[in-house]
Amino acid sequence: MLLPSDPVRAEARWCLRQCRAPRVRSLSQFVQDEIVIPEGPAVGRRFKFYRQPYAKLAFEAIDSGFWTRFAFPGCVQSGKSFHFWVIPIVYHACEIGENVVVGVPDLQLAHTKWTEEIAPVLRATRYACLIPSKGRGSKGGVFDELKLRNGATIKFMSGHGGDAKRSSFTSRIVVATEVDKYDRPPPTSREPDPITQMQDRADAWDFMLRRTYLECTVSIEEGRIWQEWLKGTASKIAVQCPHCRHWVTPEREHLVGWQDAATEIAAYKGSYWACPACAERLPEKDRRKLLLAGRLVHRGQEIDVDGNVHGEPPETVTFGFRWSAYGNMFWSPGAIGIKEWQAKQSDDESEDSKERELRQFCHVIPHEPPALQLVKLDSHKLRRRFNSHRQGFVPAEAEHFTLGIDIGKWLCWWTAIAWEAGATAHVVDYGTLTVPSDSMATETAILTTLREFRDGTIEEGWITAGGRAVLPETVFIDARYQGDQPGSTSVFQFCRESGNRYLPLLGWGIGKRYLGRYRQPEKISKKSRFIGQQYHIDWDVKHRLFIAQLNVDFWKGWLQARLETPADQPGALRFFQSPDKNKHGTICKHYASEIPEEVFIPGVGNVITYTVKSKVNHYLDAGVYACAGGHFAGVRLIDDPEAPPPAPVPDTRIQTPDGRAFIASDR
């Protein structure tokens, strides 16, 4: 009888164990069981998903078996190469025991990559015994392959050199780093690009059994890693906002608080992430928890407030996964805010390089993508939008007539617009007024100029086809021509003395030219006596005057929409007829001088603002004032489904706080 300790029994048990197929762990389980952090603040500690939550979602997607190719564009210093280059090499070569093709930009890097990135990770696992002690690569120097003691070979292939270097090895696994550096074939090559050649080493396996891992920092939009992500699942992490409960993906524009900082320290302390949906502050102390509870959302999918993902994943074999600065728990909002602040303060020579670094390294977006342009007006086409009326004549069909004036130190610009039903606009007249600021005080010069224009032109009126003189119902005048000053004393004085049709106007909008973001009152009050569409009329106690407060960004869009409308359709804007074919060239250049763009505003969300591409934009401002004045007079877009309730009819009186009446439209 054999005893339990009998060597023969022990040998038999060992043989039985060796006959069993080894249990292959999933990649997610492997990293948690085997991997020890090789460097950084957590050096020597066991791998945990809570350090970088994005890795959990990525490894689970790899383990799902839905995809055969994996593309990982991500921010630098977030563990990108460690997670998606080193770990797949160690997993497939050691845990599964199969050959692995390792893509690098140049074979000169093979030894460095092995000794500094791969070997330190391997030595901390139970598979350290597989590191070869003899043969190629075991003693250093330049080499292109390593044969582990379990029989698996790690074959390095580069993007440079002859095609033959990439055509004599077979493996179902390809793991490539820095792929944008060798994503094009050499000029003398007749073969496909190096990445494709490496993937062809797996042709002996069924397509769905192959595995390709690609990782790289984003370079340009045409770069390999961006295109792989874009044409793959284009997956992102969605987190649930604790305020509005929407699932959102914070991007660069949602890092706020640094923009108005006076110093680097203020930028660091003031930076925070805001919710893209409700614009509330996303609590930094909960960011790790939000990311751990995050969901993957693929291209074309949506996620509801309950966390249910709607829509099928794209039909592709490539899982493209992108995480940016919000998903990198190694960076605080302040650390990125300082970089943003420094880039904003940099000179012209270094601005481009810093902007490129922020886009590619931090926010994982290609360098210099096309800007979002919602409207692009062509000044040459605009000048061909004629009506049949001569300069200075008001069409008989006009229901309203308004005037806008933009104030400057040396010149004032004005535009008169007649309105037919359906907000069809006719530019009746426009021009400039010379301000004699060189011979008298600027305030006095502006007041004198306005008085002369009022007495010599406005109050004389414009002529209809029947010979009747028509005066503007409203004249909105820019009262903030000197930058950050809240108003112009001369404009206030002029409106106070000129009667009800003249109103000073303060423009609100995003940018240094304006007072700040427009906030519309919720209801009529002692101060706010009239509320229109993105404007309101306040009673100013100090100046004893009604003042129009206008959202200039909204009304610029409204005016440009009239210019986009076909000239023969209701709601279009047209110019008076002129024998000079270049007559309207200047005003059209002004109208096309600003480009709308979508920006994120803390506490508000995404809004449309205007970027100035040319400083000659004064007729645009004057036209905006005339358009807003038209709405105040009663102009409406008939087919506008979002139109607010109709404004008071023209003879409605708005009461001042002291009981006096202001007539909205005095014809």
Secondary structure by P-SEA (a helix, b strand, c coil): ccccccaaaaaaaaaaaaacccccccaaaaaaacccccccccccccccccccaaaaaaaaaaacccccbbbbbbbccccccccccaaaaaaaacccbbbbbbbcccccaaaaaaacccaaaaaacccccccccccccccccccccccccccccbbbbcccccccccccccccbbbbcccccccccccccccccaaaaaaacccccccccbbbbbbbcccccccaaaaaaaaccbbbbbbbcccccbbbbbcccccccccccccaaaaaaabbbbbccccccccccaaaaaaaabbbbcccccccccccccccccccccbbbbbcccccccccaaaaaaaaaaaaaccccaaaaaaaaaacccccccccccccccbbbbaaaaaacccccccccccccccccbbbbbbcccbbbbbbbbbcccccccccccbbbbbccccccaaaaaaaaaaaaaacccccbbbccccccccccbbbbbccccccccccaaaaaaaaaccccbbbbbbbccccccccbbbbbcccccccccccccccccccccccbbbbbbaaaaaaaaaaaaaacccccccbbbbccccccccaaaaaaaaacbbbbbbbbccccbbbbbbbcccccaaaaaaaaaaaaaaaaccccccccccccccccccbbbbcccbbbbbcccc
